[in-house]
Amino acid sequence: MANVLTNLAADIYKAADVVGREMVGFIPSSTINSSDSLRAAKGDTVRSHFTRTPTVNTTFAPSMTIPEGTDQTVDNKVLTINNFASVQIPWTGEDVKHVRNGAGFETIYGDQIKQAMRVIANTIEAYVGVIVKNGSSRAIGTAGTTPFASNHDVMAQVRQILVDNGCPATDGMISMVLNTSAGTKMRNLAQLQKASEAGSTDLLRQGVLLDLQGLMIKESAGVATHTKGTGASYVTSGSTAIGVKDIALVTGTGTVLAGDVVTFAADSTNKYVVGTGVAAPGTISLNDPGAQVVIATANALTVGNSYAANMAFHKSAVEVVVRAPAAPEGGDAAIDTMLVQDPWSGLVFEIAAYNGYMKKMIEVRCMYDAKVWKPQHVATLLG
């Protein structure tokens, strides 16, 4: 059997290199879990372990017997792979004959591969943007207002949220992913364009966004726009201690959605992101690390306005899993398959060739999903 795709590999890799320059910020900022040998079926799981905060011993007793030590519980969390993306490119013999009289099959075929990989990458990027938005700990900024109108001070506030939550801040692994509106505002800041103040001419000459406050600045077409829930007049039922995430709400009406930014009358400082919402009086769950102050009973909750979700997060906080789809034992009707890694986003696509009656089809595909493992290492910059 002919190794069909090997003959076309140059076109495929060239397409991957071009499409890799699309605006993707979430995917390369996350931990990418891909494989050139493992496949996945819908519903397959990926597990990750997490240690709990230990108890500090404040006393000791000299003894000839070594202490037993305090038992610790190691938790595990599960990411379920539920999404499939595919683009199918059919060609008949007559189609190939026609295009060879014009632009040529290789040129058009290469463009089709490029567009297939582009649209799949953009689909995954937008999906990850929503996952990160809904998995954030807290937010800063003004909903509905693009940040960086006059300065970049808010970057320090974003960093403070992460640092206060215990996020590693000196390993160069924190990214700030902005939409193009926020990126444009930042580019317009005079202090970043002046080489004497910015320490570089990269922004002025090339439009390269500079790292700020220990955050790698990136742009993405996948930054999510969150539409707020309809919840109103909700108040808390019972007192909520510091660190508690589940908060019972009563008396109000409407929805409180995952991704909503909420505030409480007792807490004028923190804007909390909801992980699990309600459609009627019930219990919402804030993302880790939960309440930052004691929230008394009968305390009013306010659902913030809709916003663009510019996100700051540590690479270890978010994982993107990409696999080739499961194949039957012995393979299916594909005459050839190959895996291609996008060198810019890091995504791995499977490309398969199928022969039919007077017709051939090329398919670009992958299984994927994403999860925020550590919400406390994710923060939202409202826009």
Protein Blocks (a to p, Z undefined) as FASTA:
>chain_A
ZZfklmmmmmmmmmmmmmmmpccfklmmpccdddfkbccdehiacdddddddddddfbdc
ddfbdcebjaddddddddddfbdcdddddddfklmmmmmmmnojklmmmmmmmmmmmmmm
mmmmmmmmmmmmmmpfbdedjehiaghklbcklmmmmmmmmmmnopafklopaccdddfk
lmmmmmmpmklmpmklnopaklmmnopacdeehiacdddfkbccddddfbehiacedjad
ehiabdcdehiacjddehiacddfklmkbccddfbdcfbdcddddddebjfbdcdehiac
dddddddddddddfklpccddddddddehiaabfbdcddddfknopacdddddddehiac
dddddddddddfblmlgccddZZ
